[in-house]
Amino acid sequence: MAAPFAKHLARAPIFLRIIHRQCSTQVKATRRQTKKLKAQTAPPPQLSEPLPQEFTPTFTITEETIHQTDSANYAQTYLKNKLRKAVTPLWKLPYKKQLELKQLRNSKVLMKLTNSLIEQEAEIGLTETLDRTHRFGGLCCQLDTIKPSPVTEGYRNKSELSVGVGADGNRKTVGLFIGEWKKKNIICLPSDPARNISQAHKNVEKAYQTFLLQSSLDVSLSFKDNGNWRGLVVRSNQEGDLMAIVSFTQSDLSETETEDAMLSLQDFFAYGEGKDCGLSSLYFQSSFRTRATNEDAPFHLLLGKPHLHETLFDLQFRISPDAFFQVNTPATEVLYSTVMELCDLGQDTTVLDLCCGTGTIGLVMADRVKEVVGVEVIQQAVEDARVNAELNAISNATFVCGPVEEILPDILPTLEGSGDLVVVANPARAGLHPRVIRIIRSSQSIRRLVYISCKPDGTAARNFTDLCCPPTTRLHGKPFTLTRAVPVDLFPDTYHCELALLFER
């Protein structure tokens, strides 16, 4: 190690010295093996289960690589790869291989469901699921080939960025966390290596960090300290408009001091170095909570337009600061086209859209059906859904605010017997409330249900079993049959994808 670098290293934070020491050890080990090895296989990304061999990418050791490890840049390369692995764990795999891996994982999800249903049916002497497996290669339903995303890089229209201690010890680092909270080795790194985040979002991130370094106020690394500036959310649409939402905690500041902080942020992005980002909207939210809705802590518009607008299927959708919108817009059209196909819509169809968010799915279907009724718990999302209906001159869509498990018993009786009733459910990762599943099973009018799951191997899997299992003292009504499953990739470079499931009876 060169003497000048050793001099600077002595002043570096402890964890940076630890990283460098680990890197130095690896360099020495690599040198010893160079004469014996020309190439070796890199370790696969960590999973709950090992990657199959065909999905393991390779990395070749060369003299150039070894020489590069001699420099201090090796520590930076090490950290960048750690971030890639944390945020985009499949980044080394060709996209075709990523799709094959996701297809395999969804097949395992369905196999687990199949085995569960076979066991429950066997207890009462039924073989319906077992009989279907002969038609679908051992699965309980047809599994379509995964549909790829039209874009694979920079696809995220929403980036949630944190503020924390960087690798150089800078408390005002903006980016993404790596490490483990339990091991207390968390550090914040710039998002540059993450290729699912667009350059426009990264530019806003860098500008915000510049602002923090100039600000006289400290950052809030936890609500226990006295800092103020917190994380950043960047949203965008396909037209290139950018919305930034800056989080803040007032701590022990007066109202006047908080207003001064807001003005300094506004001036920076309107007239200062942040102007080059070209923000179309800038929001400021002061809260003592990590995640807060507009009802909890109002968003203050400091600059530009109050909303973004996005186009799906020639329809316009308004996006508020905290509104849910699928993160990959081009792939969302693929997903919604798939959902409409599974729903088998007609002019006599009523669509009951559960967990409807800003109403995107139901409104896209509206011109093909008799009526759309959406239910959503977040008030701001419901307001956006109603505005979206007006923007697109859609008059046959109604949106109701409240928990689905509380609203559904009142709405369902008004829809039963009115023709073809189809349920579309797009819940959060945890899935639908068990009471919702019981209500759906007990309704004789619901004969088709399309369930969209972003985590079908999690707690939502219980929903699938409860929909299809034989009747019990808890689950009444005729069971559904899962007839088709279609994976759609909205998240390239990650293990995740959306799975659209068609249940019929």
Backbone hydrogen bonds, N-H to C=O, Kabsch-Sander energy under -0.5 kcal/mol:
donor,donor_aa,acceptor,acceptor_aa,energy
6,A,2,A,-1.9
7,K,3,A,-2.0
8,H,4,P,-1.8
9,L,5,F,-2.7
10,A,6,A,-1.5
11,R,8,H,-1.2
12,A,9,L,-1.4
17,R,13,P,-1.8
18,I,14,I,-2.1
19,I,15,F,-2.0
20,H,16,L,-2.4
21,R,17,R,-2.5
22,Q,18,I,-2.4
23,C,19,I,-2.6
24,S,20,H,-2.7
25,T,21,R,-2.0
26,Q,22,Q,-2.0
27,V,23,C,-2.3
28,K,24,S,-2.1
29,A,25,T,-2.1
30,T,26,Q,-2.3
31,R,27,V,-2.2
32,R,28,K,-1.8
33,Q,29,A,-1.2
34,T,30,T,-0.9
34,T,31,R,-0.6
35,K,31,R,-0.5
36,K,33,Q,-0.9
37,L,33,Q,-2.3
40,Q,59,F,-1.2
55,F,52,P,-2.0
56,T,53,Q,-1.8
59,F,40,Q,-1.1
66,I,62,T,-2.1
67,H,63,E,-2.4
68,Q,64,E,-2.0
69,T,65,T,-1.4
70,D,67,H,-1.3
71,S,68,Q,-1.5
74,Y,71,S,-1.5
75,A,72,A,-1.1
76,Q,72,A,-0.8
77,T,73,N,-2.6
78,Y,74,Y,-2.7
79,L,75,A,-2.1
80,K,76,Q,-2.6
81,N,77,T,-2.3
82,K,78,Y,-1.7
83,L,79,L,-2.2
84,R,80,K,-2.5
85,K,81,N,-2.4
86,A,82,K,-1.7
87,V,83,L,-2.8
88,T,84,R,-2.5
90,L,493,D,-2.7
91,W,88,T,-2.1
93,L,90,L,-1.5
97,K,94,P,-0.6
98,Q,94,P,-1.9
99,L,95,Y,-2.3
100,E,96,K,-1.8
101,L,97,K,-2.3
102,K,98,Q,-2.3
103,Q,99,L,-2.4
104,L,100,E,-2.1
105,R,101,L,-2.3
106,N,102,K,-2.2
107,S,103,Q,-2.0
108,K,104,L,-1.8
109,V,105,R,-1.7
110,L,106,N,-2.2
111,M,107,S,-2.1
112,K,108,K,-2.2
113,L,109,V,-1.9
114,T,110,L,-2.8
115,N,111,M,-2.5
116,S,112,K,-1.9
117,L,113,L,-2.3
118,I,114,T,-2.5
119,E,115,N,-2.1
120,Q,116,S,-2.1
121,E,117,L,-2.5
122,A,118,I,-2.2
123,E,119,E,-1.2
124,I,121,E,-1.3
125,G,122,A,-1.2
126,L,121,E,-2.9
131,D,127,T,-2.6
132,R,128,E,-1.6
133,T,129,T,-1.4
134,H,130,L,-0.5
134,H,131,D,-0.9
135,R,132,R,-1.6
136,F,132,R,-1.1
138,G,133,T,-3.0
139,L,136,F,-1.4
142,Q,483,T,-1.5
144,D,142,Q,-0.6
144,D,485,A,-2.7
147,K,487,P,-2.5
154,G,195,R,-3.0
156,R,196,N,-2.0
157,N,327,V,-2.1
159,S,234,V,-2.8
161,L,159,S,-0.7
161,L,232,L,-3.3
162,S,175,G,-3.3
164,G,173,T,-2.4
166,G,170,N,-2.4
169,G,166,G,-1.8
171,R,169,G,-0.5
173,T,164,G,-1.8
173,T,170,N,-0.6
175,G,162,S,-2.3
176,L,189,L,-2.9
178,I,187,I,-2.2
184,K,180,E,-0.6
184,K,181,W,-0.8
185,N,180,E,-1.6
187,I,178,I,-2.0
188,C,165,V,-2.7
189,L,176,L,-2.8
194,A,191,S,-1.9
195,R,193,P,-0.8
197,I,194,A,-1.2
202,K,198,S,-1.9
203,N,199,Q,-2.2
204,V,200,A,-1.5
205,E,201,H,-2.1
206,K,202,K,-2.4
207,A,203,N,-2.2
208,Y,204,V,-2.5
209,Q,205,E,-1.9
210,T,206,K,-2.1
211,F,207,A,-2.2
212,L,208,Y,-2.4
213,L,209,Q,-2.2
214,Q,210,T,-1.3
215,S,211,F,-1.5
220,S,229,W,-3.0
221,L,219,V,-0.8
225,D,222,S,-1.4
228,N,218,D,-2.3
229,W,218,D,-1.8
230,R,247,S,-2.4
232,L,161,L,-2.4
233,V,245,I,-2.2
234,V,159,S,-2.5
235,R,243,M,-3.0
236,S,157,N,-2.1
237,N,241,D,-1.2
240,G,237,N,-1.5
243,M,235,R,-3.0
244,A,281,S,-2.2
245,I,233,V,-2.8
246,V,244,A,-0.5
246,V,283,Y,-2.5
247,S,231,G,-2.6
248,F,285,Q,-2.1
249,T,228,N,-2.1
253,L,250,Q,-2.7
258,T,254,S,-2.2
259,E,255,E,-2.3
260,D,256,T,-2.1
261,A,257,E,-1.9
262,M,258,T,-2.2
263,L,259,E,-2.3
264,S,260,D,-2.2
265,L,261,A,-2.0
266,Q,262,M,-2.4
267,D,263,L,-2.8
268,F,264,S,-1.9
269,F,265,L,-1.8
270,A,266,Q,-1.9
271,Y,267,D,-2.9
272,G,267,D,-1.6
274,G,268,F,-1.2
275,K,268,F,-0.6
275,K,272,G,-1.8
276,D,273,E,-0.9
277,C,274,G,-1.5
278,G,275,K,-1.7
280,S,242,L,-2.4
281,S,242,L,-1.6
282,L,303,L,-2.2
283,Y,244,A,-3.2
284,F,300,H,-1.9
285,Q,246,V,-2.5
287,S,248,F,-2.8
287,S,285,Q,-0.6
297,A,293,T,-2.6
300,H,284,F,-2.9
301,L,299,F,-0.6
302,L,282,L,-3.2
302,L,300,H,-0.6
303,L,282,L,-1.3
305,K,280,S,-2.6
308,L,319,I,-2.0
310,E,317,F,-2.5
312,L,315,L,-2.2
315,L,312,L,-2.4
317,F,310,E,-2.6
319,I,308,L,-2.9
320,S,318,R,-0.5
323,A,320,S,-1.4
329,T,327,V,-0.6
332,T,328,N,-1.6
333,E,329,T,-1.3
334,V,330,P,-0.9
335,L,331,A,-2.2
336,Y,332,T,-2.9
337,S,333,E,-2.0
338,T,334,V,-1.8
339,V,335,L,-2.3
340,M,336,Y,-2.4
341,E,337,S,-1.9
342,L,338,T,-2.3
343,C,339,V,-2.2
344,D,340,M,-1.0
344,D,341,E,-0.6
345,L,340,M,-0.7
349,T,346,G,-2.1
350,T,420,D,-3.3
351,V,371,E,-2.7
352,L,350,T,-0.6
352,L,422,V,-3.0
353,D,351,V,-0.8
353,D,373,V,-2.7
354,L,352,L,-0.8
354,L,424,V,-3.0
355,C,375,V,-1.3
356,C,353,D,-0.5
356,C,375,V,-2.0
358,T,324,F,-0.5
359,G,356,C,-2.0
363,L,359,G,-2.5
364,V,360,T,-2.0
365,M,361,I,-1.3
366,A,362,G,-0.9
368,R,365,M,-2.5
369,V,365,M,-0.5
369,V,366,A,-1.0
370,K,349,T,-2.3
371,E,349,T,-1.4
372,V,396,N,-2.5
373,V,351,V,-2.8
374,G,398,T,-3.2
375,V,353,D,-2.5
376,E,400,V,-2.2
379,Q,377,V,-0.6
382,V,378,I,-1.8
383,E,379,Q,-2.4
384,D,380,Q,-2.2
385,A,381,A,-2.4
386,R,382,V,-2.3
387,V,383,E,-2.2
388,N,384,D,-2.8
389,A,385,A,-1.9
390,E,386,R,-1.8
391,L,387,V,-2.9
392,N,388,N,-1.4
393,A,390,E,-1.6
394,I,389,A,-3.1
395,S,393,A,-0.6
398,T,372,V,-2.6
400,V,374,G,-2.8
402,G,376,E,-2.2
406,E,403,P,-1.3
407,I,403,P,-2.4
408,L,404,V,-2.7
410,D,407,I,-1.2
411,I,407,I,-1.9
412,L,408,L,-2.7
414,T,411,I,-1.3
415,L,411,I,-0.7
415,L,412,L,-1.5
416,E,412,L,-1.8
418,S,415,L,-1.5
420,D,348,D,-1.3
421,L,419,G,-0.7
421,L,445,S,-0.6
422,V,350,T,-2.7
422,V,420,D,-0.6
423,V,448,R,-2.1
424,V,352,L,-2.5
425,A,450,V,-2.6
426,N,354,L,-1.7
431,G,428,A,-2.1
436,V,433,H,-1.3
437,I,433,H,-1.4
438,R,434,P,-1.9
439,I,435,R,-2.2
440,I,436,V,-2.5
441,R,437,I,-2.4
442,S,438,R,-1.7
443,S,439,I,-0.9
443,S,440,I,-0.7
444,Q,442,S,-0.6
447,R,421,L,-1.0
447,R,445,S,-0.8
448,R,421,L,-0.7
449,L,503,F,-2.4
450,V,423,V,-2.8
451,Y,449,L,-0.6
451,Y,501,L,-2.5
452,I,425,A,-3.1
452,I,450,V,-0.5
453,S,451,Y,-0.6
453,S,499,L,-2.3
458,G,455,K,-1.8
460,A,429,R,-0.6
460,A,455,K,-0.5
461,A,458,G,-1.6
462,R,459,T,-1.4
463,N,460,A,-1.1
464,F,460,A,-1.1
465,T,461,A,-1.8
466,D,462,R,-2.5
467,L,463,N,-1.9
468,C,464,F,-1.3
469,C,465,T,-2.2
472,T,475,L,-2.4
476,H,474,R,-0.6
480,F,467,L,-3.0
481,T,504,E,-3.3
483,T,481,T,-0.7
483,T,502,L,-2.4
484,R,502,L,-1.1
485,A,142,Q,-2.5
486,V,500,A,-2.8
488,V,498,E,-3.1
489,D,147,K,-2.9
490,L,488,V,-0.7
494,T,491,F,-1.6
498,E,488,V,-2.7
499,L,453,S,-2.5
500,A,486,V,-2.6
500,A,498,E,-0.5
501,L,451,Y,-2.7
501,L,499,L,-0.6
502,L,484,R,-2.8
503,F,449,L,-3.1
503,F,501,L,-0.6
504,E,481,T,-2.6
505,R,447,R,-1.6
